[in-house]
Amino acid sequence: MKARAFAPWLTGAIAVQRLLELRVARANERWAREHGAQEYGQNHYPLFFVLHPAWMLALLLEGRAAGGRVRLWALLLFVLAQPLRLWVIRSLGRYWNTRILIVPGGERVTSGPFRYVKHPNYAVVALELATAPLALGAWRTALAFTVLNAALLLLIRIPAEERALAAYRQQS
């Protein structure tokens, strides 16, 4: 299949997936706030709402412009990441969210993929941000958004999560 024809389909599927996940996240956020959750890292949260739609737009545009066929190896890696994403969401249950919300009385999840990786959702997202564009031959998008995502996660998001968890442990 030609990457040009596949780009709108892949981008659309990702957009639908992200919108469905946001519905779950919003429901979980309501639950967490009803249970006294405190939010951390609100200032950087909008950066994710710039990064992900910009990535999808770049994926679509560069994917349509790229010549050649879909790279099946990269598409397969992208598809294989999806059960991992569901495993993370399922393991966290009501605690899965796109925000940093600490629920009083909550326990840090150490089951599922958290037994093997400290931040498995971020590993899945990193894999997706690289492999979806590479499947379409959009290597510039893969490179740029992998670097931007890594900077956002390593310099801002993960340290904010760790500070929030440390503050919670001190209060407990």
Secondary structure, DSSP 8 states (H G I E B T S, - for coil): -BHHHHHHHHHHHHHHHHHHHHHHHHHHHHHHHHTT-EEE-GGGHHHHHHHHHHHHHHHHHHHHH--SB--HHHHHHHHHHHHHHHHHHHHHGGG--SSEEE-TT-----SGGGGT-SSHHHHHHHHHHHHHHHHHT-HHHHHHHHHHHHHHIIIIIHHHHHHHHHHHHHH-
